Each structure stands twice: as structure tokens, then as C-alpha cells.
Amino acid sequence: MTKRNLTVQLDEEVIHRAKVAAAKRGTSVSGLVTQELERLVEADERYEEAQRRAEGAMGRTRSSGGRRWTRDELHER
């Protein structure tokens, strides 16, 4: 996969703390950012796939001819 540069502007304190965190993990700030962005993107993709599956399952359930209630029926006292 081809890699490209990305410029990010951060406060000096954040940069310092990021360098310390990266050093503790034996990586670079770039490596930390890469790992976190990959986790974020993967989590987002998993969420969207789960949502698609859930919507598909709900669609199948609705079209199965099951009982449908009105709001009044559900809230009868």
C-alpha cells in the first residue's frame, strides 16, 4: 500500500506528551497516529456492518407477516 504524508497541527504540550507516549511504546508519533486511526476506521466499519445486518434482520422480521400492534394496544391500561 502506498503511504502519503499528512500534516497535523497540535499544541506543543500534546506533541510532547505524544512523543513520550510513543517512546514508552517503542514507536513514533506517526506510528501511534497510524495505529489509532486504523482502530477508529475499523471500529467504524464494524459498526456500520452490524447496523446493516440488524436493519436487514429487522426488515425480514417485519415482512414475515407477524402481529402488528397499534400504539393504543401497547399502552392499554
ABEGO torsion letter per residue (X at the ends): XBBBBBBBBBBAAAAAAAAAAAAAAGBBAAAAAAAAAAAAAAAAAAAAAAAAAAAAAAAAAAAAGBBBBBAAAAABX
